[in-house]
Every structure is written in C-alpha cells, then in structure tokens.
Amino acid sequence: MDKHVLEIGSRHLNLQDIKKYWVDCESAEEQKIRTSQQENNYLGGMFSLLIAGVVSAYLARKQRRSATTKYLHIETSQNGSYCFSEDEININDVLSKLK
C-alpha cells in the first residue's frame, strides 16, 4: 500500500487530502439525548447546539464520564466528513499514523 494512503476501517484516505481531525467522547446518556433531538428536530440551529452543550456538560460533571465512547472525526479537502468510533478502530494507532 502507498505510504500516503491511510486505511481506516474500510475507508482508504489520502493523507494529503486530510484537512483536519479531532477526537471527542460521548456517553450513552449524551448519545440518547442527541438522537432524541435529531428525531424530534423541533429546536433549530445554534439554539439546539447550545442546549445540547449545556446538557452534556451537566451530565459529564454529574457522572464524571463513567462510560464514554471515543470518536475520531476526519474532514477532507473535498469536504468529506468521516466519523469512526473506538469500537470500529484503534484510535491511538490511527492518530500516530496521522501525526
């Protein structure tokens, strides 16, 4: 395989096409809230993000992030957006290859 191509899960990404990447965490409660808001979709735009952020911060402090899942997000120069969970890939290995 070419040294400029990174295989993540079943995706092959060119390292030069990766614009930015970051890792974040989400607990089961936060995921439940997010999916509920996506299904109901009655709150609009920035207001819903603000509410979700406040609720997430509250839950994080309350439960000290007991059961969280890490997610690796990657954006490419072609405006492609990918999200991989730690259940799918080894995030630490991929991060070492990206650096």
SULQUI-V263508 format. One record per helix or strand of 2 or more residues. SS is the DSSP state (a for helix, b for strand). FROM is the first residue (numbers start at 1). LEN is the number of residues. If there is no record, write none. Layout:
[[SS FROM LEN] [SS FROM LEN]]
This chain:
[[b 5 4] [b 11 4] [a 15 3] [b 18 10] [a 28 13] [a 45 19] [b 68 9] [b 81 5] [a 91 8]]
